[in-house]
Amino acid sequence: MVIAGGAIALPIVLLAWVAVDPDLAMRDSISAFYYTPARGLVVGTLVAIGVALVAYRGYTRGENRLLNAAGTLAVVVALFPTVDPALPGLSPVSVIHAVAAVAFFVLAALSIVFYGSETISSLPDPGVQQRYRVTYRTLVVLLLVLPAAALLMAWLWESTAALFVVESATLFAFATFWLVKTYELSRSHTRIRIV
């Protein structure tokens, strides 16, 4: 639950913090909160998600490798901050941040494409199996389109609150997969592996 909980909680807690702390101004992106007192929350949440993904043992070697790589990238995103709003232009560190963030979601989407349906056949109802497949395909599209949209927004517009919304939606899509998959596994006859 660290993975889904962290992805859901991060944008919500940031918004709540902005609402109650007059000294913390709203930022255009989740990553921009790195340059505020909320840095520990952002870095800690991303590192926790990354470590949980690396610790999670996938159902196949391929899934495990994709999730390990995605987890490593989550830590890179946390430790290599985005562009400092107080400084002009891009820096090599902020480019690493952007590439790692997009690659994280691409790897998450690939893990769903290749391995998300591995356990569905354990469900006895073909109709239920199909609903899970459709749900997973929808989440793959969201995990590919939303980060691309966020990258495009960051590139084209110097400042927009829509970027925070799109980043939050991306995290919610990522969390939704983990919640749906957890529920699917609880209903299937697949042996649960604990790391």
N, C-alpha and C positions, 0 to 999 in steps of 0.2 A: 504493500500500500504506500510505501515511501515514494514510488515512482509516480503513481496517479495522484496521490495526495499533494506531493510537492508541486506538480505541474498545475493542479487546480488552485492550490492555495497561494502560490507566488503572486500572480497579478491581483488577486482579491486582497491579500494582506497589504500589498503596496498601495492600492487605492484607499484602503481603510486608513493606513498610516498617513497618507496625504490629507485625508479628510479630518483627522484629529490633530495633526501637528502643523500649526501655521508656519513653522520654519522649514517644512519640507514641501517644495513646490512640485507640481506634477511634471513628469518628464515625458518626452515624446516616445520613448521606448523603454521596455523593461530593462534592457542592458544599460541605458543611461543612468539608472538608479545606482550604478556602480560608483558614481561620483557624488553620492549623497550619504547621509548617515545610514541609509538602508543597504549599504554595500554588503555588510555581513549577511543579511537576509538573502540577497541575490546570490552571492557567491556560495553561501552555505547550502542553499536549496539546490543549486545546479550541481554542486559537488556531490550532495547526497543522492540526487537522481543518477548521476554518473556512476557512483560507487555501487548503487543498487542494481543498475543495469549490468555492470561487470560481474557482480556477485550472483545475479540470477543465472541459473543454468537452463539454457534453452533445451527444447525437446530434440534437437538435432545439433550436430557439430556446426553446420552452416548457420543456424539461428544463433547459436552461442557466439560464434565469431562476429556476426553482424551486431549483436547486442553489446559485446565487449568493445567493439570499435565505436559504436554509438555512445556508450558510457564514457569512453576515453575522450571523445569529442565534447561531451557535456562538460567535462572537467576543463578542457581547453577553453571552451566558451566562458566558463567562470573565471579562469585565471588570466585570460588575455582580453582586457576590456575593450569595449567599443570606443569610438571616437570621443574624446573629451570635448564636451560642448564649449568649453572655454578656449579651446585651441582651434586654429583654422586647418582645414584639410584633413586628409587621411594620413594615418601612420601605418607602418608595417604591422604593428600589433593589432590595430583595428581591422585590418584586412584579414589577418589570421582569425580574428573573432568572427567576422562575417562568414568566411569560408567554412569554419568549423560549425557554426550554427546551421547553415544550410545543409552541410554534409550530415550533420546529426539527424535532421529530419528525413533526408533522403535514405539514410541507412535504416531508420525506424520504419519508413515506408517499405523498403525492400524486405525487411524481416517479416512484415505482414504479407507482402506479395508472395514470397517464397514459402513461408512457414506458418502464417496465420491460420490456414485451413487444415493443418496437419492433424489436429485433434477433433475436428468437426465430425469426422466419420464415426466417432464413438457415440454420437447422439443418435437415438433410435428413430427419430422423426425426420424424414427427408425435407419436409417443409421448414422445419426449424433449422436444419443444416443450411438450406438455401438462404434463409433470412440472415444467418451469421455471415455467409459468403458475401451477400450484398452489403451488409454493414461494414465488413472489412474492406471491400472494394471502395466504398464511399470514403472511409477514413484514409485510405491510401491516397485518393485524389486530393483530399483536404491537406494531407501532410506534404504533398508535393506542390500544390497550387498556393497555399497560404504563405509558406516561407519565400516562394518566388515573388509573390506580391509584396511581401514585407521588404525584400531586397530591392525591388523596383521602386517602392515608395521612398526608401532611404536614399536611393540613388538620385531620384528625380526631384524630390522636395526636401528642402533644407530642414523644415520643421513641420511635423503634422502629428496630431494626436491620434489619427487613424492608424498610425504605425503601432502604437501601444495596443489598440483594439485587435489588429490583425495578429500581432505576436501572441496576445492572450488567446485568441481563437485557435491558433496553432497549438499552443500548450493544452488547451481544452480538448482538441481532437486527439492529441497524443495520449492524454489521460483517459479519454473515452475508450480508446483501444484497450488499454490495460484493465479498465473496469469491466468492459464487455468480455474480454478474454478470461478474466478471473471468474466471471459468472458462468461463461461457457464451460470452463474446466470444472466448475463445481457441479454442473449438470451432466457432464460426460462421464464415461467410464474409464477415462484415461488415468493412468496412475500418476499421481501428483509427485513431483520431485522437489525435494527441499534441499536448498544449498546450505 
